[in-house]
C-alpha cells in the first residue's frame, strides 16, 4: 500500500464543509480526498466529481485517468458500518448509466470500476453479487487511518 495511506495528515486540513452543518458531506469529502491522493501518488490524474458536483455526481465520486486509455470510476464510502448490497447495486447501475451517457467520449478507454469503503467489514452477500456480475466492479476496503 502506498505511503500516503499511512499518513492521513495532509488530507484533513484541506477539507472545509461548504455548509457548516453538513458534517456528513464533510466526512465523505475527507475520504474522497484520501482516496484521490492515493491514486495521484500512483500516477493518475483525478477529477473530484463528488466534491465538485455535490449530489449531482451521478453516483461516481472520483474519476481517475492514466494516459489516454486507462480510466477508473470510483465510489467512496466513509462508513462505520459495512457496505450494503443495495449501495453496491446502485454503484453498478450508476457506472453503466455513466458509460452509456458518455459512450462517444470513453469508448476507446479501458474502464475499471472501484467501490472503496473505509471499514474492513466483509459481507459474503456482496462478494456473491460481485461474482455473479463477473467481477464487473472491484470492492476495496481501505481504512481511513486516524
C-alpha positions in Angstrom: 0.0 0.0 0.0 1.1 3.5 -0.8 2.9 5.6 1.9 0.1 8.2 1.6 -2.4 5.8 3.1 -0.2 5.6 6.2 -0.1 9.4 6.6 -3.5 11.0 6.8 -2.5 14.5 8.0 -2.3 16.0 4.5 -6.0 15.5 3.8 -7.9 16.6 6.8 -6.6 20.2 6.9 -7.8 20.9 3.4 -11.4 20.0 3.8 -13.8 22.7 4.7 -17.5 22.0 4.6 -19.4 24.4 2.3 -22.2 24.4 4.8 -21.1 24.3 8.5 -24.0 21.9 9.3 -23.2 19.4 6.5 -20.8 17.2 8.5 -21.9 14.1 6.8 -20.7 15.5 3.5 -17.5 16.7 5.1 -16.8 13.2 6.3 -17.4 11.9 2.8 -15.2 14.6 1.3 -12.4 13.7 3.7 -12.4 10.1 2.4 -12.7 11.2 -1.2 -9.6 13.4 -0.8 -7.8 10.5 0.9 -8.6 8.0 -2.0 -7.9 10.7 -4.6 -4.4 11.3 -3.2 -3.7 7.6 -3.2 -4.4 7.4 -7.0 -2.5 10.7 -7.7 0.5 9.1 -5.9 0.1 6.2 -8.3 0.4 8.5 -11.3 -3.3 9.1 -12.1 -4.9 12.4 -12.8 -8.1 12.6 -10.6 -11.3 14.5 -11.1 -13.1 15.1 -7.8 -16.6 14.6 -9.3 -18.4 14.2 -5.9 -16.7 17.2 -4.4 -17.1 19.4 -7.4 -20.6 18.4 -8.4 -22.1 17.6 -5.0 -25.2 15.5 -5.0 -25.3 15.7 -8.8 -22.2 13.5 -9.2 -24.3 10.7 -10.8 -23.1 8.2 -8.1 -19.4 8.5 -9.1 -17.2 10.3 -6.6 -13.8 10.2 -8.4 -12.7 9.6 -12.0 -9.0 8.7 -12.3 -7.2 8.8 -15.6 -3.8 7.4 -16.6 -2.6 8.0 -20.1 -5.2 8.1 -22.9 -6.6 4.6 -22.4 -7.0 3.9 -18.6 -10.0 5.3 -16.6 -11.3 4.3 -13.2 -14.8 5.2 -11.9 -14.7 5.3 -8.1 -17.3 5.4 -5.4 -16.0 6.2 -1.9 -17.9 5.4 1.3 -16.6 6.6 4.7 -18.9 4.4 6.7 -18.5 2.8 10.1 -21.0 0.0 9.2 -20.4 -2.4 6.3 -21.5 -1.7 2.8 -25.0 -2.7 1.7 -25.9 -4.8 -1.2 -28.2 -2.0 -2.4 -25.4 0.5 -2.4 -23.2 -1.8 -4.5 -26.0 -2.5 -6.9 -26.6 1.3 -7.2 -22.9 1.9 -8.0 -23.0 -0.8 -10.7 -26.2 0.9 -12.2 -24.7 4.4 -11.9 -21.5 3.2 -13.7 -23.4 1.6 -16.5 -25.5 4.7 -17.0 -22.4 6.9 -17.0 -20.8 4.7 -19.6 -23.9 4.8 -21.8 -24.3 8.6 -21.4 -20.6 9.2 -22.2 -20.1 6.4 -24.8 -18.6 8.6 -27.5 -16.0 10.2 -25.2 -15.0 7.0 -23.4 -15.5 4.2 -25.9 -11.7 3.6 -26.5 -10.8 3.6 -22.8 -10.2 0.6 -20.6 -12.6 1.3 -17.7 -12.4 -0.1 -14.2 -15.0 0.4 -11.5 -13.9 0.5 -7.9 -16.1 0.8 -4.8 -13.9 1.9 -1.8 -15.2 1.7 1.8 -13.4 2.9 4.9 -14.0 -0.1 7.1 -12.9 -3.7 6.8 -16.2 -5.4 7.2 -16.7 -8.2 4.7 -20.1 -9.2 3.7 -20.5 -12.5 1.8 -23.7 -11.4 0.1 -21.7 -8.6 -1.6 -18.9 -11.0 -2.7 -21.5 -13.3 -4.2 -23.2 -10.5 -6.1 -19.9 -9.2 -7.5 -19.0 -12.8 -8.6 -22.5 -13.0 -10.2 -21.8 -9.9 -12.4 -18.4 -11.4 -13.4 -16.4 -9.1 -11.2 -17.5 -6.0 -13.1 -16.5 -3.9 -10.1 -13.7 -4.2 -7.6 -14.6 -3.9 -3.9 -11.8 -2.4 -1.8 -11.7 -2.0 2.0 -9.3 1.0 2.5 -9.4 2.3 6.1 -9.0 6.0 6.7 -6.1 6.0 9.2 -6.7 8.1 12.2 
